[in-house]
């Protein structure tokens, strides 16, 4: 299933202060919009992210997205509704199965919110799904400083984004919609679509006022964690080895239960170490037949998922391969690119290095390959 996310970031949004549109204002040292993009890009179910911007903010956008691989941003319209429609139209030629429409200001959506949205589409009777929170405060009507009546809060929901829809259904609804809709659920309901309520999360709050930025800073007060990983695999018969997710021709293979990619195994352990979540063997036991010959990218992707589930951001990873042969240099950029792809990180956050041990020890005797890795992440203070 192809799931594409459109992030709407075309608003002027000067209400929040800071002198730039709020989506470009920094929270925890990076623009709000970048947080929103990284959150969605980092979710394993989402296959692509595009951003709708005000073309006048192109320079701000380019600076905010430096190092990320994204499609050309889409020029927004005068209203949010027009901007979303522009985003949807950009997908019309090759529509994904599901489209998520998301506000840049809700930059801190936990993965579980997206998991629940995606799961809602298992029901064929659902055209869309939207995260929402129950209304916990009592609601009263009031006029001229006096209460005049009560409202039953049980049937009321506080609606968040991303809002997810089957692409053809929301595109048709949007094209036919009258102006003035505040969100896609309103447009979907007006078109008679069926929209499921899925669990929202307080952390997905909308950053609007100056005070919200203070709240976002507190929420995104991260503590840094760094951890290392180490792995060794022994040479055996074969004509290639897997290293850092890249197939490298060699006159030997590496022996292991999985594909024996020592680089990715060391890095997986490093990431698991940042959240003290045990080691690769705990998550993917060698006794389990499922992992026989398995491609190690799934181990690394799982570790990244666990970090992001905790609200964590992966800052940087660094792998050192230790071997005499094969020569790593010619494959180094491919390895960086592959790790960046698996972790959904900018390539500037991925380092791959290699060294020999001057023909000393087991790597020097070419009995096997060793790898060590470091990962640095930021975890929310509340969790850390
Ligand atoms: Mg291993």
Boltz pocket constraint, residues with backbone or C-beta under 6 A from the ligand:
constraints:
  - pocket:
      binder: B
      contacts: [[A, 231], [A, 232], [A, 233], [A, 256], [A, 260], [A, 261], [A, 262], [A, 265]]
      max_distance: 6.0
